[in-house]
Amino acid sequence: MPSEIVLALTVNGEAVRRLVPTSRTLLELLRDDLDLTGSKHGCDVGDCGACTVLVEGAPRLACITLAADAEGCAVTTIEGMSADGRLSPVQAAFDRHVAAQCGYCTPGFVVTLTHLFAENPGASDAEIREALGSNICRCTGYTKILAAAAEARNTGRSSP
């Protein structure tokens, strides 16, 4: 079994090709090799959600996903959520509601909500809470996060 592989994938719309150890996690690839530090090392066991990214449009915990499992895939990180210097609706709602204190968990929440609203633009409050069940915040108490999520959902409903 080889100890390294040549990995080809797309990250935030850009083609990436790297020689990486077979044991490299997707989070290590993003942070250490590509200098995309928005996704955070939290628990490193898939419990906190701070490392959540989208792989082929679906949320994945990058700390427990091998980089090799993203071969040929499109990966979107928090850095890929904004476009042309403008915050995404979820990011803008988090900003307006000051839905982050230390900010460590924020990328995971934003990525998770972005996916939820892409799949279910009219998600109910219960569906929002369920989707965020794998994301842990140790600072805010979730009130502002849920308010930001509700605003982002409602913004999406009123968009053409």
PyRosetta script that sets phi, psi and omega in degrees:
from pyrosetta import init, pose_from_sequence

init()
pose = pose_from_sequence("MPSEIVLALTVNGEAVRRLVPTSRTLLELLRDDLDLTGSKHGCDVGDCGACTVLVEGAPRLACITLAADAEGCAVTTIEGMSADGRLSPVQAAFDRHVAAQCGYCTPGFVVTLTHLFAENPGASDAEIREALGSNICRCTGYTKILAAAAEARNTGRSSP")
pose.set_psi(1, 130.8)
pose.set_omega(1, -178.5)
pose.set_phi(2, -69.4)
pose.set_psi(2, 151.6)
pose.set_omega(2, 177.9)
pose.set_phi(3, -91.7)
pose.set_psi(3, -14.0)
pose.set_omega(3, 177.5)
pose.set_phi(4, -137.2)
pose.set_psi(4, 153.5)
pose.set_omega(4, 176.7)
pose.set_phi(5, -135.5)
pose.set_psi(5, 154.6)
pose.set_omega(5, 171.2)
pose.set_phi(6, -89.8)
pose.set_psi(6, 120.7)
pose.set_omega(6, -175.2)
pose.set_phi(7, -110.0)
pose.set_psi(7, 129.9)
pose.set_omega(7, 176.4)
pose.set_phi(8, -123.5)
pose.set_psi(8, 127.0)
pose.set_omega(8, 179.2)
pose.set_phi(9, -156.1)
pose.set_psi(9, 176.3)
pose.set_omega(9, 176.6)
pose.set_phi(10, -116.2)
pose.set_psi(10, 127.9)
pose.set_omega(10, 179.9)
pose.set_phi(11, -121.4)
pose.set_psi(11, 119.3)
pose.set_omega(11, -179.2)
pose.set_phi(12, 51.4)
pose.set_psi(12, 40.1)
pose.set_omega(12, 176.1)
pose.set_phi(13, 85.6)
pose.set_psi(13, -1.7)
pose.set_omega(13, -179.4)
pose.set_phi(14, -113.0)
pose.set_psi(14, 135.8)
pose.set_omega(14, 178.3)
pose.set_phi(15, -67.5)
pose.set_psi(15, 136.8)
pose.set_omega(15, 179.2)
pose.set_phi(16, -130.4)
pose.set_psi(16, 136.1)
pose.set_omega(16, 174.9)
pose.set_phi(17, -137.1)
pose.set_psi(17, 122.2)
pose.set_omega(17, -175.8)
pose.set_phi(18, -144.0)
pose.set_psi(18, 147.7)
pose.set_omega(18, 169.3)
pose.set_phi(19, -89.3)
pose.set_psi(19, 119.2)
pose.set_omega(19, -176.2)
pose.set_phi(20, -133.8)
pose.set_psi(20, 152.6)
pose.set_omega(20, 173.3)
pose.set_phi(21, -62.0)
pose.set_psi(21, 145.7)
pose.set_omega(21, -179.9)
pose.set_phi(22, -63.8)
pose.set_psi(22, -21.6)
pose.set_omega(22, -179.6)
pose.set_phi(23, -88.2)
pose.set_psi(23, -1.6)
pose.set_omega(23, -177.1)
pose.set_phi(24, -66.2)
pose.set_psi(24, 131.3)
pose.set_omega(24, 175.2)
pose.set_phi(25, -82.6)
pose.set_psi(25, 161.0)
pose.set_omega(25, 176.6)
pose.set_phi(26, -61.6)
pose.set_psi(26, -36.9)
pose.set_omega(26, 178.6)
pose.set_phi(27, -63.5)
pose.set_psi(27, -43.0)
pose.set_omega(27, 177.5)
pose.set_phi(28, -63.6)
pose.set_psi(28, -41.2)
pose.set_omega(28, 177.6)
pose.set_phi(29, -59.7)
pose.set_psi(29, -48.5)
pose.set_omega(29, -177.7)
pose.set_phi(30, -63.6)
pose.set_psi(30, -50.0)
pose.set_omega(30, -174.2)
pose.set_phi(31, -76.9)
pose.set_psi(31, -50.1)
pose.set_omega(31, -171.0)
pose.set_phi(32, -84.1)
pose.set_psi(32, -38.5)
pose.set_omega(32, -176.4)
pose.set_phi(33, -91.5)
pose.set_psi(33, -36.1)
pose.set_omega(33, -174.4)
pose.set_phi(34, -107.1)
pose.set_psi(34, -1.4)
pose.set_omega(34, 178.5)
pose.set_phi(35, 57.3)
pose.set_psi(35, 33.1)
pose.set_omega(35, 174.1)
pose.set_phi(36, -99.8)
pose.set_psi(36, 90.5)
pose.set_omega(36, -169.4)
pose.set_phi(37, -95.1)
pose.set_psi(37, 8.3)
pose.set_omega(37, 179.0)
pose.set_phi(38, -65.0)
pose.set_psi(38, -42.0)
pose.set_omega(38, 175.4)
pose.set_phi(39, -71.8)
pose.set_psi(39, 132.4)
pose.set_omega(39, -170.0)
pose.set_phi(40, -106.0)
pose.set_psi(40, 148.7)
pose.set_omega(40, 166.3)
pose.set_phi(41, -78.0)
pose.set_psi(41, 112.8)
pose.set_omega(41, 177.2)
pose.set_phi(42, -109.7)
pose.set_psi(42, -87.2)
pose.set_omega(42, -176.0)
pose.set_phi(43, -94.4)
pose.set_psi(43, -24.4)
pose.set_omega(43, -175.4)
pose.set_phi(44, 63.2)
pose.set_psi(44, 17.4)
pose.set_omega(44, 176.4)
pose.set_phi(45, -133.4)
pose.set_psi(45, 10.3)
pose.set_omega(45, 176.1)
pose.set_phi(46, 82.4)
pose.set_psi(46, 20.2)
pose.set_omega(46, -178.0)
pose.set_phi(47, -99.2)
pose.set_psi(47, -24.6)
pose.set_omega(47, -168.4)
pose.set_phi(48, -104.0)
pose.set_psi(48, -23.6)
pose.set_omega(48, 177.9)
pose.set_phi(49, 83.5)
pose.set_psi(49, -1.2)
pose.set_omega(49, -177.3)
pose.set_phi(50, -65.5)
pose.set_psi(50, -18.6)
pose.set_omega(50, -177.2)
pose.set_phi(51, -100.4)
pose.set_psi(51, 9.4)
pose.set_omega(51, -173.9)
pose.set_phi(52, -60.9)
pose.set_psi(52, 130.5)
pose.set_omega(52, 174.1)
pose.set_phi(53, -132.6)
pose.set_psi(53, 170.0)
pose.set_omega(53, 174.0)
pose.set_phi(54, -101.6)
pose.set_psi(54, 129.3)
pose.set_omega(54, 173.6)
pose.set_phi(55, -118.6)
pose.set_psi(55, 115.6)
pose.set_omega(55, -174.1)
pose.set_phi(56, 54.1)
pose.set_psi(56, 36.3)
pose.set_omega(56, 175.4)
pose.set_phi(57, 85.3)
pose.set_psi(57, -4.1)
pose.set_omega(57, -178.7)
pose.set_phi(58, -110.0)
pose.set_psi(58, 142.5)
pose.set_omega(58, -179.9)
pose.set_phi(59, -64.4)
pose.set_psi(59, 136.2)
pose.set_omega(59, 175.7)
pose.set_phi(60, -137.5)
pose.set_psi(60, 144.2)
pose.set_omega(60, 175.2)
pose.set_phi(61, -85.9)
pose.set_psi(61, 106.6)
pose.set_omega(61, -172.8)
pose.set_phi(62, -66.7)
pose.set_psi(62, -22.8)
pose.set_omega(62, -178.5)
pose.set_phi(63, -72.7)
pose.set_psi(63, -21.4)
pose.set_omega(63, 179.6)
pose.set_phi(64, -117.9)
pose.set_psi(64, 15.7)
pose.set_omega(64, 176.1)
pose.set_phi(65, -109.6)
pose.set_psi(65, 124.5)
pose.set_omega(65, 175.9)
pose.set_phi(66, -68.5)
pose.set_psi(66, 141.9)
pose.set_omega(66, 177.5)
pose.set_phi(67, -56.2)
pose.set_psi(67, -37.6)
pose.set_omega(67, -179.6)
pose.set_phi(68, -59.8)
pose.set_psi(68, -27.8)
pose.set_omega(68, 178.5)
pose.set_phi(69, -71.2)
pose.set_psi(69, -12.6)
pose.set_omega(69, 178.1)
pose.set_phi(70, -98.0)
pose.set_psi(70, 7.0)
pose.set_omega(70, 178.6)
pose.set_phi(71, -52.0)
pose.set_psi(71, 126.1)
pose.set_omega(71, 177.6)
pose.set_phi(72, 75.7)
pose.set_psi(72, 1.8)
pose.set_omega(72, -175.3)
pose.set_phi(73, -96.0)
pose.set_psi(73, 162.3)
pose.set_omega(73, 171.4)
pose.set_phi(74, -96.4)
pose.set_psi(74, 123.5)
pose.set_omega(74, 179.9)
pose.set_phi(75, -114.7)
pose.set_psi(75, 133.4)
pose.set_omega(75, 176.0)
pose.set_phi(76, -121.6)
pose.set_psi(76, 127.0)
pose.set_omega(76, 178.4)
pose.set_phi(77, -105.6)
pose.set_psi(77, 178.5)
pose.set_omega(77, 176.6)
pose.set_phi(78, -57.5)
pose.set_psi(78, -32.9)
pose.set_omega(78, 178.8)
pose.set_phi(79, -64.1)
pose.set_psi(79, -23.9)
pose.set_omega(79, -179.9)
pose.set_phi(80, -92.6)
pose.set_psi(80, 4.4)
pose.set_omega(80, -178.2)
pose.set_phi(81, -78.9)
pose.set_psi(81, -31.3)
pose.set_omega(81, -179.3)
pose.set_phi(82, -91.7)
pose.set_psi(82, 160.0)
pose.set_omega(82, 179.4)
pose.set_phi(83, -138.0)
pose.set_psi(83, 135.7)
pose.set_omega(83, 177.4)
pose.set_phi(84, 53.3)
pose.set_psi(84, 37.0)
pose.set_omega(84, 178.5)
pose.set_phi(85, 76.0)
pose.set_psi(85, 5.3)
pose.set_omega(85, 179.7)
pose.set_phi(86, -105.6)
pose.set_psi(86, 136.0)
pose.set_omega(86, 178.0)
pose.set_phi(87, -66.1)
pose.set_psi(87, 148.4)
pose.set_omega(87, 173.3)
pose.set_phi(88, -69.3)
pose.set_psi(88, 164.7)
pose.set_omega(88, 177.8)
pose.set_phi(89, -56.1)
pose.set_psi(89, -38.2)
pose.set_omega(89, 179.6)
pose.set_phi(90, -68.9)
pose.set_psi(90, -45.0)
pose.set_omega(90, 178.1)
pose.set_phi(91, -60.8)
pose.set_psi(91, -43.6)
pose.set_omega(91, -179.2)
pose.set_phi(92, -63.4)
pose.set_psi(92, -40.2)
pose.set_omega(92, 178.4)
pose.set_phi(93, -65.6)
pose.set_psi(93, -40.4)
pose.set_omega(93, 177.0)
pose.set_phi(94, -61.3)
pose.set_psi(94, -40.8)
pose.set_omega(94, 179.0)
pose.set_phi(95, -64.1)
pose.set_psi(95, -49.0)
pose.set_omega(95, -178.1)
pose.set_phi(96, -62.6)
pose.set_psi(96, -35.1)
pose.set_omega(96, -177.6)
pose.set_phi(97, -91.8)
pose.set_psi(97, 0.7)
pose.set_omega(97, -175.9)
pose.set_phi(98, 47.5)
pose.set_psi(98, 54.4)
pose.set_omega(98, -173.4)
pose.set_phi(99, -85.7)
pose.set_psi(99, 20.6)
pose.set_omega(99, 176.6)
pose.set_phi(100, -140.0)
pose.set_psi(100, 141.2)
pose.set_omega(100, 171.5)
pose.set_phi(101, -106.5)
pose.set_psi(101, -77.3)
pose.set_omega(101, 178.0)
pose.set_phi(102, -76.1)
pose.set_psi(102, -24.8)
pose.set_omega(102, 176.8)
pose.set_phi(103, 85.4)
pose.set_psi(103, -4.3)
pose.set_omega(103, -175.4)
pose.set_phi(104, -61.6)
pose.set_psi(104, -40.7)
pose.set_omega(104, -177.1)
pose.set_phi(105, -84.8)
pose.set_psi(105, -15.7)
pose.set_omega(105, -170.5)
pose.set_phi(106, -55.1)
pose.set_psi(106, -44.4)
pose.set_omega(106, 179.6)
pose.set_phi(107, -56.5)
pose.set_psi(107, -42.1)
pose.set_omega(107, 179.4)
pose.set_phi(108, -64.4)
pose.set_psi(108, -41.3)
pose.set_omega(108, 177.3)
pose.set_phi(109, -63.6)
pose.set_psi(109, -46.0)
pose.set_omega(109, -178.1)
pose.set_phi(110, -63.0)
pose.set_psi(110, -45.5)
pose.set_omega(110, -179.7)
pose.set_phi(111, -63.8)
pose.set_psi(111, -43.9)
pose.set_omega(111, -179.6)
pose.set_phi(112, -62.6)
pose.set_psi(112, -45.7)
pose.set_omega(112, 179.9)
pose.set_phi(113, -67.9)
pose.set_psi(113, -36.1)
pose.set_omega(113, 177.8)
pose.set_phi(114, -59.7)
pose.set_psi(114, -44.4)
pose.set_omega(114, 177.3)
pose.set_phi(115, -64.1)
pose.set_psi(115, -46.9)
pose.set_omega(115, -178.7)
pose.set_phi(116, -55.6)
pose.set_psi(116, -49.7)
pose.set_omega(116, -176.0)
pose.set_phi(117, -71.8)
pose.set_psi(117, -25.1)
pose.set_omega(117, 174.0)
pose.set_phi(118, -68.6)
pose.set_psi(118, -38.6)
pose.set_omega(118, -179.2)
pose.set_phi(119, -83.8)
pose.set_psi(119, -33.3)
pose.set_omega(119, -172.6)
pose.set_phi(120, -144.4)
pose.set_psi(120, 77.6)
pose.set_omega(120, -175.0)
pose.set_phi(121, -57.6)
pose.set_psi(121, -26.9)
pose.set_omega(121, -179.8)
pose.set_phi(122, -103.1)
pose.set_psi(122, 30.7)
pose.set_omega(122, -177.2)
pose.set_phi(123, -51.3)
pose.set_psi(123, 136.4)
pose.set_omega(123, 178.0)
pose.set_phi(124, -75.1)
pose.set_psi(124, 166.8)
pose.set_omega(124, 176.2)
pose.set_phi(125, -57.5)
pose.set_psi(125, -39.2)
pose.set_omega(125, 179.3)
pose.set_phi(126, -65.0)
pose.set_psi(126, -39.3)
pose.set_omega(126, 179.0)
pose.set_phi(127, -68.4)
pose.set_psi(127, -36.4)
pose.set_omega(127, 175.8)
pose.set_phi(128, -62.6)
pose.set_psi(128, -48.0)
pose.set_omega(128, -180.0)
pose.set_phi(129, -60.6)
pose.set_psi(129, -40.3)
pose.set_omega(129, 179.0)
pose.set_phi(130, -64.6)
pose.set_psi(130, -45.1)
pose.set_omega(130, -179.6)
pose.set_phi(131, -61.6)
pose.set_psi(131, -35.9)
pose.set_omega(131, -178.5)
pose.set_phi(132, -85.7)
pose.set_psi(132, 3.3)
pose.set_omega(132, -178.5)
pose.set_phi(133, -61.1)
pose.set_psi(133, -21.6)
pose.set_omega(133, 180.0)
pose.set_phi(134, -97.9)
pose.set_psi(134, 8.0)
pose.set_omega(134, 178.5)
pose.set_phi(135, -113.4)
pose.set_psi(135, 128.9)
pose.set_omega(135, -177.8)
pose.set_phi(136, -112.7)
pose.set_psi(136, 133.0)
pose.set_omega(136, 172.2)
pose.set_phi(137, -119.3)
pose.set_psi(137, 129.5)
pose.set_omega(137, -178.5)
pose.set_phi(138, -98.0)
pose.set_psi(138, -1.0)
pose.set_omega(138, -172.3)
pose.set_phi(139, -114.9)
pose.set_psi(139, -45.3)
pose.set_omega(139, -163.3)
pose.set_phi(140, -89.4)
pose.set_psi(140, -22.9)
pose.set_omega(140, -175.3)
pose.set_phi(141, 82.1)
pose.set_psi(141, 4.6)
pose.set_omega(141, 171.3)
pose.set_phi(142, 75.7)
pose.set_psi(142, -15.7)
pose.set_omega(142, -177.0)
pose.set_phi(143, -57.4)
pose.set_psi(143, -50.4)
pose.set_omega(143, -178.9)
pose.set_phi(144, -70.4)
pose.set_psi(144, -32.5)
pose.set_omega(144, 177.4)
pose.set_phi(145, -64.2)
pose.set_psi(145, -45.1)
pose.set_omega(145, 179.7)
pose.set_phi(146, -67.6)
pose.set_psi(146, -35.9)
pose.set_omega(146, 176.5)
pose.set_phi(147, -65.1)
pose.set_psi(147, -41.9)
pose.set_omega(147, 178.2)
pose.set_phi(148, -64.5)
pose.set_psi(148, -40.6)
pose.set_omega(148, 178.7)
pose.set_phi(149, -62.8)
pose.set_psi(149, -43.0)
pose.set_omega(149, 179.1)
pose.set_phi(150, -63.6)
pose.set_psi(150, -40.9)
pose.set_omega(150, 178.5)
pose.set_phi(151, -64.5)
pose.set_psi(151, -45.1)
pose.set_omega(151, -179.5)
pose.set_phi(152, -62.4)
pose.set_psi(152, -39.3)
pose.set_omega(152, 176.9)
pose.set_phi(153, -62.2)
pose.set_psi(153, -47.3)
pose.set_omega(153, -178.1)
pose.set_phi(154, -67.9)
pose.set_psi(154, -32.8)
pose.set_omega(154, 175.6)
pose.set_phi(155, -63.9)
pose.set_psi(155, -41.8)
pose.set_omega(155, 178.9)
pose.set_phi(156, -64.7)
pose.set_psi(156, -34.0)
pose.set_omega(156, 179.6)
pose.set_phi(157, -68.6)
pose.set_psi(157, -32.3)
pose.set_omega(157, -176.7)
pose.set_phi(158, -89.5)
pose.set_psi(158, -4.4)
pose.set_omega(158, 179.7)
pose.set_phi(159, -75.5)
pose.set_psi(159, 149.1)
pose.set_omega(159, 178.9)
pose.set_phi(160, -67.7)
pose.dump_pdb("model.pdb")
